[in-house]
Amino acid sequence: MEKANNGLSALYESCIAINAAGDIFPGGDLKGFPGVIHRSTDSNWTPVNNGLECGNIWRINLTGEIFAGTAGCEDGAYRSTDDGESWALTIPA
């Protein structure tokens, strides 16, 4: 079996979403550091969490835009309109 976690940095992945193009977005927790969402179009992973300030990523929803539900610091929903390259808090908890 081929290893498929090249570049994943989270301690654990708590959620995952796949967009219409087949890109995979797992979200996870770094224990004490900002949460992380990665993106992969193959078996290599790139962090896409610029502006994502929370430690725990609990839910990812893809609707053309990406929404990430967070907990642990500035809780709420973050939104990305550029495939995860940047994030903004849109709905504070």
N, C-alpha and C positions, 0 to 999 in steps of 0.2 A: 504494500500500500504506500502511495506517495504521501510524504509529509505536506500538509496544507496550512501550516501555521507560521510560515516565514514572515516575521515582522510583527506578530501580535504581541502587545506589551501589557495587556490587562492581566490581573491576577485571575479573573474569571470573566466569562462573557455571560451577561444576564439576559440579553435579548438579541434578536437578529431580524433583519428585514432584507428583502430582495426586490430591487426595482424592475421595471419592465424590460430594461436592457440587460438584466442578469447580473448587475453589480450587487455584491453582497455587503451589507453594513451590520457588523456585530457591534454591540455596545457593552462596555464593562466597567469594572471598578479597579482603581489602582491603590486602594486603601490609604487614605490620607492625602492623596493628590487629586487633581482634577480628573474627572471621568474621561474615558476615551472611546471614540467611535472610529473604527477602521473602515476602509473601503477596499474591495478587491474585485478586479475583473478577471483575475486568474488565481493562482494559489499564493500570490504574494500580497501583503497587506500594507496599506499606507494609512497612518493616522490622519484623520480629518476632524480635528477638534479645536481649531483656532477660534477662540471666543467662548468655548464651552467651559464654564467655570465650576461645574459641580463634580462631586466625587463619585456619585452613583448614577449610572444610566439604567433606567428601569424599563423603558419602552421606546421603541422606534416605530414611527408610522410614516410610510411613504405615500404621498398623494400628489406627485409632481414636485412638491417641496418635501423636505425631510423634517419631521418633528421628533424631538427627543424629550421624554419625560424624565425628570431628575429628582433626586432627593439627597439631603445631606449638607447643603450649604445654601446657595441661592436657589431654592427649590422652585420648580415650575416647569414650563414647557419652553424649550429652545427651538428655533426654526432656522433652517438653512435653505437658501434658494439657489445654491451653487454646488450641489452634490456633496455637501459637507465641508467645503473649503473654509467657510466662515459660519458662525452661529451668533444669534442674538436672542436674549431672553424676551419672549413675547407674551407669556402668560405667567406672572408671578403666582406662587402658591398662596 
